[in-house]
Amino acid sequence: MINVYGEVSKSILNKVNENIYLILELFTESCKAMDFETFLAEIFPKHYLRKNINRCIETVEELMEYTTDTYKHDLTPLQEYALFHLLEWWIDVSDFEFDQAVGEKEIITDDDKYISDNINNVEEYKSFMFSDWDFLDEFLASYVEAYKSYGPMIKELYDNDLDDYVELLPDDKKKEYYMAKGRFELLSKEDENFNNEQLVIKQIYNALKAREKYPKRLQDTSETELSDDIADIVRENLHSNNLIITREMPNGFAKKCIGECDFYIYTYIDGVYKIISIGENKEWGKYEKQLKQLIGYMTNDVQFGFTILFNKSVQPNTALAKRIEILKDFSVEVNGEKCFGVVGGILESKVMNNVLLTKHENPEKKGSYFRIYHFIINSHLEERQKSAIDAR
């Protein structure tokens, strides 16, 4: 049986696979009756089919076998690609209506209920047969471009390894990926740098989520209090990994004198002092100022920075949209030249909700870059607050 995304009982999974088998059966009969390659081009990347027609045939046969055996099969990206486009092919060419029936006693989980409601709706199969659509061309194209700028960092943000999808890439894009991968491996320093970065980011994210659970209390919290809370929450875990976090550390530039950054994280490696990260926390309405302030505090030996957008006053979607808008247009003009603009696009984490990552060039050292992670913490939940009040 081909597995589906979610918690689904065996009875309903069987019915889904029976329908998929009928789709595959029509497809293979059509292939045999007419031009095999023409039909395969409907469900496989053309560049892949051109060189691997036998493997494409085998993939269709594998899918048919999976639908009729008793094992639960998780699909490879190539198999997912073929199945997704097979469903689209069926929707386009067939007017056949499935008539699977699901009894009330067969519905055990919430996912069972959703799938049973759509057991004969092939369009909906595209939503519950796959955990994501990263195998599709448009997602892979953006994934490759992101990797060329951000390297292995996107594996942490996307929770996916591009190596798993290489088979689906055209030859030129495959070459670009391997060249970028080799460059990042060559340029990479100690693994400790990468591990430290991921540790800090995840600790900050978790601290924000811990505070976000209490929106009423958060409404009455000041910027300074929130920054103190975050530092207190993450301090012990960072310290156990030889990372030190301080608050209001004098550093970099401010308007009139030396600045004081909200968060300053550093370590000692073999007795040598190393700055890991600098962070800034600001309430909604000061985001562009916050970015410029953060960059003013950083130097080209800071590994990465982070911003925390503290939203107490507008709808979360408004803050999220404006943040993207500001980042797209962001730069600092010096002597008629724009600096610090986003390089390589804006990445949004699939693992951490509403966390963005941007890359910027150091003007003092062309060809070297730093990263900024962008967090948001929301306490403006007007509708939910009204609902809670009405329930009293």
C-alpha positions in Angstrom: 0.0 0.0 0.0 1.1 3.5 -0.7 1.2 5.4 2.5 -0.7 8.7 2.9 0.1 11.8 4.9 -1.5 11.6 8.3 -2.9 9.0 10.7 -5.1 6.8 8.6 -6.7 3.4 9.4 -5.8 0.3 7.3 -9.3 0.0 5.9 -9.4 3.5 4.5 -5.8 3.3 3.3 -6.9 0.2 1.3 -9.7 2.0 -0.3 -7.4 4.9 -1.4 -5.0 2.4 -2.9 -7.7 0.6 -4.7 -8.7 3.9 -6.5 -5.0 4.6 -7.3 -4.6 1.2 -8.7 -7.6 1.8 -11.1 -5.9 5.1 -12.2 -2.6 3.3 -12.8 -4.4 0.5 -14.7 -6.0 2.9 -17.1 -2.7 4.7 -17.6 -0.7 1.5 -18.4 -3.4 0.2 -20.7 -3.3 3.6 -22.6 0.5 3.3 -22.8 0.4 -0.2 -24.3 -2.4 0.6 -26.7 -0.7 3.8 -28.1 2.7 5.5 -27.8 4.3 4.5 -24.5 6.7 7.4 -24.4 4.1 10.0 -25.1 2.1 8.9 -22.1 5.1 8.7 -19.8 5.9 12.3 -20.7 2.6 13.2 -19.0 3.9 12.1 -15.6 7.7 12.3 -15.7 10.2 15.2 -16.2 10.9 15.2 -20.0 14.7 15.6 -19.4 14.6 12.5 -17.1 12.4 10.4 -19.5 14.7 11.2 -22.4 17.6 9.3 -20.7 15.8 6.9 -18.4 12.7 5.5 -20.1 13.2 2.1 -18.7 13.4 3.5 -15.2 10.2 5.4 -15.8 8.4 2.2 -16.8 9.8 0.5 -13.7 8.5 3.3 -11.5 5.0 3.0 -12.9 5.2 -0.8 -12.3 6.5 -0.2 -8.7 3.5 2.1 -8.0 1.1 -0.6 -9.2 2.8 -3.2 -7.1 2.7 -1.0 -4.0 -1.1 -0.5 -4.3 -1.7 -4.2 -4.2 0.7 -5.5 -1.5 0.3 -5.3 2.3 3.4 -3.2 3.1 3.1 0.5 3.8 5.4 2.2 1.2 6.8 5.8 1.6 7.6 7.1 -1.9 10.8 8.4 -3.3 10.7 12.0 -4.8 10.7 10.4 -8.3 7.7 8.2 -7.4 5.9 11.2 -5.7 6.5 13.2 -8.9 5.0 10.5 -11.1 2.0 9.9 -8.8 1.2 13.6 -8.4 1.2 14.1 -12.2 -0.7 10.8 -12.7 -3.5 12.2 -10.5 -3.5 15.4 -12.6 -3.6 13.3 -15.8 -6.6 11.3 -14.5 -8.4 14.6 -13.7 -7.8 15.9 -17.2 -8.7 12.8 -19.2 -11.2 10.8 -17.2 -14.9 11.3 -16.4 -15.1 8.1 -14.5 -16.5 8.5 -11.0 -15.3 6.3 -8.1 -17.9 4.8 -5.9 -15.9 3.8 -2.8 -18.1 3.7 0.3 -16.8 4.2 3.9 -18.8 2.9 6.9 -19.0 4.9 10.1 -17.2 2.2 12.0 -14.2 2.5 9.7 -13.6 6.1 10.7 -11.3 6.1 13.7 -9.1 9.2 13.4 -9.6 12.9 12.2 -7.6 12.1 9.1 -9.9 9.1 8.4 -12.8 11.5 8.5 -11.2 14.0 6.0 -10.1 11.2 3.6 -13.4 9.4 3.8 -15.2 12.6 2.9 -12.9 12.9 -0.2 -12.4 9.2 -1.0 -13.8 9.6 -4.5 -12.5 13.1 -5.1 -9.2 12.6 -6.9 -8.4 16.3 -6.8 -8.1 16.1 -3.0 -5.7 13.2 -3.3 -3.0 15.7 -4.1 -3.4 17.1 -0.6 -3.4 14.0 1.5 -1.1 11.7 -0.5 2.0 14.0 0.1 3.5 15.7 3.1 4.7 18.5 0.8 5.2 19.3 -2.9 8.9 19.9 -2.8 9.4 17.4 -5.7 7.5 19.7 -8.1 9.6 21.7 -10.7 8.7 25.1 -9.3 9.7 24.2 -5.8 12.9 22.5 -6.8 13.9 25.4 -9.0 13.6 27.8 -6.0 15.3 25.3 -3.8 18.4 25.1 -6.1 18.6 28.9 -6.2 18.3 29.1 -2.5 21.1 26.5 -2.0 23.4 28.5 -4.3 23.1 31.4 -1.8 22.6 29.7 1.5 24.2 26.3 1.2 23.5 23.6 3.8 21.7 26.2 6.0 18.5 25.5 4.0 18.5 21.9 5.1 17.8 23.1 8.6 15.2 25.6 7.5 13.4 23.3 5.1 14.0 20.0 6.8 14.9 18.5 3.4 18.1 17.4 1.8 18.5 18.4 -1.8 20.5 15.3 -2.5 17.3 13.4 -2.3 15.9 15.3 -5.2 18.9 15.4 -7.5 17.4 12.7 -9.7 14.7 15.1 -10.7 17.0 18.0 -11.7 17.9 18.8 -15.3 21.6 18.3 -16.0 22.6 21.9 -15.9 20.8 22.5 -12.6 22.3 19.3 -11.2 25.8 20.7 -12.2 25.0 24.1 -10.5 24.0 22.3 -7.4 27.1 20.1 -7.2 29.3 23.1 -7.9 27.6 25.1 -5.1 27.8 22.1 -2.8 31.5 21.7 -3.5 32.2 25.4 -3.0 30.4 25.4 0.4 32.2 22.3 1.5 35.5 23.9 0.5 34.8 27.2 2.2 33.2 25.8 5.3 35.1 26.3 8.5 34.6 24.1 11.6 31.4 22.3 12.0 31.3 24.1 15.3 30.3 27.3 13.6 27.3 25.7 12.0 26.2 23.9 15.1 26.5 27.1 17.2 24.3 29.0 14.8 21.6 26.3 14.7 21.7 26.0 18.5 21.2 29.8 19.0 18.5 30.1 16.5 16.5 27.2 17.8 16.9 28.4 21.4 15.7 31.9 20.5 12.7 30.5 18.6 11.7 28.2 21.5 12.0 31.0 24.0 9.7 33.2 21.9 7.2 30.4 21.5 7.3 29.9 25.3 6.4 33.5 25.9 3.8 33.6 23.1 1.7 31.1 25.0 0.6 33.9 27.4 -0.6 36.7 25.1 -2.3 38.7 27.8 0.9 38.8 29.9 2.9 39.6 26.7 0.7 42.6 26.0 1.8 44.1 29.3 5.5 43.3 28.7 8.0 46.0 27.5 10.7 45.5 24.9 13.3 45.5 27.6 11.4 42.9 29.8 10.9 40.6 26.8 14.7 40.8 25.9 15.5 40.0 29.6 13.1 37.1 29.6 14.6 35.6 26.3 18.1 35.9 27.6 17.2 34.3 30.9 15.4 31.4 29.1 18.3 30.6 26.7 21.2 31.3 29.0 21.6 27.9 30.6 21.5 25.9 27.4 23.9 28.3 25.6 26.3 28.3 28.5 26.4 24.5 28.6 27.6 24.7 25.0 30.3 27.3 25.8 28.2 30.2 24.4 27.8 33.3 26.5 24.8 35.7 26.1 24.8 39.2 27.4 22.3 42.1 27.3 22.8 45.7 26.3 26.4 45.2 25.3 28.3 48.3 24.0 29.2 47.5 20.4 29.4 49.0 16.9 27.9 52.4 16.0 24.9 54.4 17.1 23.8 57.9 16.2 25.9 59.8 18.6 28.2 57.3 20.3 29.0 53.6 20.6 25.8 51.5 20.4 24.3 49.0 22.8 22.9 45.9 21.2 20.0 44.0 22.8 21.7 40.6 22.6 25.4 39.8 22.2 26.5 36.2 22.0 30.2 35.1 22.0 32.5 32.2 22.9 36.1 31.3 23.4 37.5 28.6 21.0 40.9 27.4 22.0 41.3 30.5 24.2 40.4 32.8 21.3 37.5 35.3 21.7 34.8 34.9 18.9 31.6 36.8 18.3 28.8 34.5 17.3 25.8 36.7 17.0 24.2 40.1 17.7 20.4 40.5 18.0 17.9 43.3 18.2 14.3 43.3 19.6 11.9 46.1 18.7 8.1 46.6 18.8 6.1 46.8 15.6 6.6 50.0 13.6 10.4 50.1 14.0 11.4 47.2 11.8 13.4 49.0 9.2 15.1 51.1 11.9 15.8 47.8 13.8 17.5 46.3 10.7 19.7 49.3 10.2 20.5 49.5 13.9 21.5 45.8 13.9 23.8 46.2 10.9 25.4 49.2 12.6 26.2 47.1 15.6 27.7 44.3 13.5 31.2 44.0 12.1 32.4 41.6 9.4 33.6 39.1 11.9 30.1 38.5 13.4 28.8 35.1 12.2 25.1 36.1 12.0 22.5 38.5 13.4 18.9 38.2 14.3 15.9 40.5 14.7 12.8 40.0 16.9 9.7 41.9 15.7 7.5 42.3 18.8 3.9 42.8 17.6 1.3 44.0 20.1 -0.7 46.3 17.9 -1.6 45.0 14.4 -3.0 41.8 12.8 -0.2 39.2 12.5 -0.7 38.9 8.7 -0.2 42.7 8.4 3.1 42.5 10.3 4.3 39.5 8.3 3.4 41.1 4.9 5.1 44.4 5.8 8.2 42.6 7.0 8.6 40.9 3.6 8.0 44.2 1.8 10.6 46.0 3.9 13.2 43.2 3.3 12.7 43.2 -0.4 13.4 46.9 -0.7 16.0 47.2 2.1 19.4 48.8 1.6 21.6 51.5 3.1 22.8 54.2 0.8 26.4 55.4 1.3 27.9 58.0 -1.1 25.3 57.1 -3.7 25.9 53.4 -3.5 23.4 50.9 -2.0 24.8 48.5 0.6 23.4 45.6 2.6 20.6 44.7 0.3 19.3 41.1 0.4 21.3 38.7 -1.7 19.8 35.5 -3.1 16.2 36.0 -2.0 14.3 35.6 1.3 14.0 32.1 2.8 11.1 31.2 5.0 11.6 28.3 7.3 9.3 25.3 7.0 10.4 24.1 10.4 10.0 27.3 12.5 6.9 29.2 11.8 7.3 32.7 10.3 11.1 32.7 10.7 12.9 34.3 7.7 16.6 34.2 6.7 18.3 36.7 4.5 21.9 37.1 3.3 23.8 40.4 3.0 27.3 41.3 1.6 29.9 42.9 3.8 30.9 46.2 2.1 34.4 46.1 3.7 35.1 42.7 2.2 33.4 42.1 -1.2 32.5 38.5 -1.7 32.0 37.8 2.0 28.5 37.7 3.5 26.6 37.5 6.8 23.2 36.1 7.6 20.2 37.6 9.5 17.4 35.6 10.9 14.1 37.4 11.4 11.7 36.3 14.2 8.3 37.6 15.2 6.4 37.3 18.4 2.7 38.1 18.5 0.4 39.1 21.3 -2.2 40.9 19.1 -5.0 38.3 18.9 -8.0 40.5 19.0 -10.6 37.9 17.7 -9.5 35.2 20.2 -9.5 37.7 23.0 -13.0 38.7 22.1 -14.1 35.1 22.0 -12.6 34.4 25.4 -14.4 37.5 26.9 -17.8 36.5 25.3 -17.4 33.0 26.9 -17.2 34.5 30.4 
